[in-house]
Amino acid sequence: MAEQGFRKWIIVITVISAAVIELIDTSIVNVALSDMSASLGATIEDVAWVITSYAIANVIIIPMTSFLGGLFGRRNYYTVSILIFTAASFFCGQSHSIVELVIFRFIQGLGGGALLSTSQSILFDTFSVEERPTATALFGLGVVIGPTIGPTLGGWIVDNFNWPWIFFVNIPIGITAAILSYTYVKEPKHERRVLSIDWWGIILLIVGIASLQYVLERGETEDWFSSRTIVVLSAISLVSLVTFIWHELTTEHPVVELHVLKSRTLASCAFLTFIIGFGLFSSVFIIPVFAQRLLNYDAMQTGLLLLPGALVTMFTLPWVGKIMERGAPLQLLIFLGFTLTALFTYLLSTISLDAGWWTFFWPLVIRGIGLPMCFVPITNLAVSGLHPRDIPQGVAMNNMMRQLGGSFGIAIVNTYLANRMMVNRVSLISNITQYGTATQQRLSMLTHAFMAKGATLVQAKQQALAVIEGIVMQQTMLKSYLDVFIFVTIFFVACLPLILTIRKGRAAPSPELAAAH
């Protein structure tokens, strides 16, 4: 039964706070890697595992949240997960070696993974079926805002304090959320109880998802299939996941209830959620890198660049929820959302090195309007038609697809960017020869300029060549990033026909009505 009054909004604040700190932690460490490297005496390659270990743990635990909630009781599991996340945050900040930090970061990811799906399930139970779009919109605040403000918050903390505080800030929020969760969150009457533990399912899921996530996170760094590690883990992932699917469909008490995917609505929405994750995480990844590498923005300036779009999203999410409750056509909303997101990346594909804050403002505002139009209807439709006891599993599957979409998005964008860098560099250099009139004039001008500043002829020529090389590299990077934005635009446009496959599921009977029959 839906909650009312004070209790209802305490639960809302609690679960959104928990989801936000979990999602902020997916990106908050990105701006602190150099400081961690210097402080712990580790290479950037080693410190990158701080991101990878958290992502692997997240994706492992998300599909199991329904099972674990049934095993321990949803309220107990949720509260303990918040405490694990909070305690691990403390120990991350106290780490004195990179090994310690990676281990505690993995534990933090295991606790944090539960905060996504379980938070959404709790919100769905807190609101009535008619109010579910509003619940989805509120949950969306964490999903969309968290990764966006993470780098900004991380940059501010690192600039004003030091890197351990990006973990310590979670502690008061986590403790408060745990207390409120245990006090106000109720156990659902329709919760699926676990009768036995599917150990083989758990092992196959952990091995398959962990291997896949490693390949996606580290593939570009290790040059993909030229690396023996990537080849072996890809094979392990494929065999493990195929075996896992077969096992889950044939065992009596599976750890992941794959039968929920018999719902065509959930299956279609899960795929579109994968696409949303692709667009959300790849854009959050590529824009800060573009701004910092090409426009020389620092962490705070980059955060302020993203802030207007995040604020627009905050206001758009509840509005989309309300118009859905009033009967707005869902397919039209999703179509508009995908179209606006494609327009956002297309506009970014036209910018130049003279781009300023206002150049990014309108594209990011368009994204801020478009993403909620995708997220809220699709997330709400995903569980329509599911029996209440199946909603936690449907929510978990949907959240896993979004996280995997983000991982695939970043991996594909990274690989495509590296490829375009090579192609564009060759293309530009082919037009620069020592016998070209324009090249000779530019080198002569630069050489005389450096000699006028006191350099010898040899030094001046070397400095002039370095300037030419810098210009080529800058133009190569610009063209490559613009190619990436075009690539993502084409991807979203190509996915528009898939929206036609979505149909709202028939409402499942309430537990009381089902019992009456």
TIZASE-620563 format. One record per residue (C-alpha): x, y, z; residue in one letter. Coordinates in steps of 0.2 Angstrom, whole numbers, plus 5000, padded with zeros to 4 digits. Each point is the difference from the previous one (the first is absolute). Layout:
XYZA;...
% end
This chain:
500050005000M;500650174996A;500750115014E;499250175004Q;500550165008G;501650035010F;500649824999R;499950004981K;501150154998W;501349945013I;500149844990I;500250104984V;501450115007I;500949845007T;500049904984V;500450144989I;501550055011S;500649835000A;499949984981A;500850174997V;501649975010I;500249834992E;499950074983L;501150155004I;501349885005D;500049924983T;500850174993S;500650105015I;501749915000V;500450044982N;500750175004V;501149945015A;501049864991L;501650104999S;499950055018D;499749825005M;501549954989S;501250125009A;499349975017S;500149814999L;501549984989G;499149914987A;500050024981T;498450074991I;499849834993E;499949925017D;498850145007V;498849974985A;499549855009W;499250115013V;498750034986I;500049834993T;499749905016S;498550115005Y;499249974983A;500349815000I;499249995018A;498550114995N;499649894985V;500249845009I;498850045014I;498650094991I;499249854992P;500149915017M;499150135010T;498349924999S;500749835005F;501050085015L;498550105005G;498949845001G;501449915009L;500350135014F;498450114999G;500050154989R;500150135015R;501549905008N;500949984984Y;499850184995Y;500550075017T;501549895001V;500550044982S;500050195005I;501149965015L;501249894989I;500150154988F;500350125014T;501349905009A;500949964984A;500050194996S;500950035017F;501349874997F;500350064982C;500550175007G;501149915013Q;500949904987S;501950015000H;500449894985S;499249984983I;499649825004V;499050055015E;499150134991L;499549894985V;499349865013I;499050135010F;499450084984R;499349834994F;499149975016I;499350174999Q;499349954982G;499249855008L;499150105012G;499650144988G;499349884987G;498549965011A;499650185002L;499450024982L;498849874997S;499449985018T;499750195001S;498950004985Q;499049855006S;499750085016I;499450164991L;498849904990F;499349925015D;499950175009T;499050084986F;498349934993S;500049934982V;499350164993E;501450105008E;501449894994R;500550124986P;500450135014T;501049865010A;501049964984T;500350194998A;500750025018L;501149844997F;500650084984G;500750155010L;501349895007G;500349904984V;500350154989V;500650135012I;501249895010G;501349964986P;499950184993T;500450095016I;501349875006G;501550084991P;499550175006T;499849955018L;501649904999G;501050154992G;499450125014W;500449875014I;501849974992V;500350184998D;499550055017N;500449855011F;500849844994N;499549844991W;499449895016P;498650135002W;499249944984I;499649845010F;499850085018F;498550114994V;499049844998N;500149965018I;498750125008P;498849974986I;500249815000G;499749995019I;498550115000T;499349904985A;500349845009A;499150065016I;498550074990L;499949844989S;499949885015Y;498750115008T;498850044986Y;500249884986V;498849855002K;500249824993E;498949984985P;498549875002K;500349944982H;501949975002E;500649844992R;500849895014R;501649904996V;499849815003L;501749954995S;501650084995I;500549974981D;501949995003W;500449964982W;499050144994G;500950125011I;501749944995I;499650004981L;499350185002L;501550065009I;501349934989V;499050054984G;499650185005I;501750035008A;500949944984S;498950104989L;500250165010Q;501949985001Y;500049984981V;499050164997L;500950105013E;501849954995R;499849954982G;500650164992E;501550025012T;500649824996E;499750024982D;498549884999W;500249834992F;501950024998S;500149975019S;499949825006R;499150065016T;498650084990I;499849854989V;500049875014V;498750115010L;498950024985S;499949824998A;499749975018I;498650135000S;499249934985L;500049825007V;499550055017S;498550114995L;499349874987V;500149875014T;499350115012F;498550044989I;499749814997W;500249965018H;498850145006E;498749944988L;500049825006T;500350015018T;498650005013E;500650155011H;501050114989P;501050155007V;499450114986V;498249974994E;500350014981L;498249964997H;499550185003V;500850034982L;498549914993K;499250175002S;500250074983R;499950175007T;501449975013L;501149934987A;499750154988S;500250125014C;501649925006A;500850024983F;499550184999L;500750025018T;501649934993F;500050144987I;499650135013I;501549945010G;501150014985F;499550184996G;500050065018L;501749935006F;500950024983S;499550195000S;500450025018V;501749934996F;500450084984I;499550195003I;501150025016P;501549924990V;499750114985F;499950165011A;501549965010Q;501249944986R;499550124986L;499350165009L;501149985016N;498650015012Y;500449945018D;498949895010A;498950135007M;499850094984Q;499549844992T;498749975014G;499350174997L;499949964982L;498849855003L;499050085014L;498750094990P;499549844991G;499949915017A;498950135007L;498849994985V;499949815002T;499650035019M;498550104995F;499549904984T;499949835009L;498550045012P;499250094985W;500149854989V;499349895015G;498550115002K;499550014982I;500249814999M;498749995014E;498950114990R;500049884985G;501450074989A;500449874986P;501549915005L;500749954983Q;499950184995L;501050065016L;501349864997I;500250054981F;500250195005L;501349955013G;501049904988F;499950134987T;500550145012L;501549895006T;500549984982A;499950184997L;501150045015F;501449894993T;499850074983Y;500250185006L;501549955009L;500749934984S;500150174992T;501050105013I;501750064998S;501550055011L;499350175003D;498549925009A;499650085017G;498849975014W;498550064990W;500449884986T;499749855011F;498550085009F;498649974988W;500649824995P;500149965018L;498350085004V;499249894985I;500849855008R;499350055017G;498350004992I;500249844989G;500749885013L;498550005012P;498849984985M;501049844997C;500349945017F;498450025009V;498849924988P;501149864996I;500449965018T;498250015004N;499549894986L;501349875004A;499049945015V;498350034993S;499149835000G;501149915012L;499349925016H;500550105015P;501249875006R;500950004983D;500350195000I;501649995010P;500749884988Q;499450104985G;500750165008V;501749915003A;500149944981M;499650184994N;501350085011N;501349874995M;499750044982M;500350185003R;501649975009Q;500649884986L;499450134987G;501150135008G;501549885001S;499849954981F;499750184996G;501750065008I;500949854993A;499450034982I;500250195000V;501849985007N;500449874986T;499250104987Y;500950165006L;501749914999A;499649944983N;499550174993R;501550085008M;501249894990M;498950034984V;499950195002N;501850025004R;500649904984V;498750114990S;500750165007L;501849964999I;499849954982S;499650184996N;501650075009I;501649974991T;501750095001Q;499850064982Y;498350075002G;499950194999T;498950035015A;501049885011T;501650094995Q;499350175003Q;499349955017R;501749925005L;500950154995S;498950125009M;500149895016L;501949984999T;500350194998H;498850035015A;501049885011F;501750074994M;499450175005A;499749945017K;501849945002G;500049824993A;501349944989T;499649954982L;500049815004V;498950035016Q;498850114991A;499749874986K;499749875013Q;498850115009Q;499150054984A;499849814996L;499349975017A;498750144998V;499549924983I;499949835008E;498950085014G;498850084988I;499849834990V;499749915016M;498750125006Q;499150004983Q;500149815000T;499249995018M;498650134995L;499649904984K;500049845009S;498850065014Y;498850074987L;500049834992D;499549925016V;498550125002F;499549964983I;500149815004F;498950025015V;498850104990T;499849874987I;499949875013F;498550085008F;499150044984V;500249824994A;499249945017C;498450114997L;499049864991P;500249895015L;498950115010I;498549944989L;500349825008T;499550065017I;498249965006R;499450035018K;499849845010G;498349955006R;499950055019A;500349855011A;498749965013P;500350065017S;500549875014P;498350035008E;499049974984L;501149854995A;499749925018A;498150034998A;500049894984H;
% end
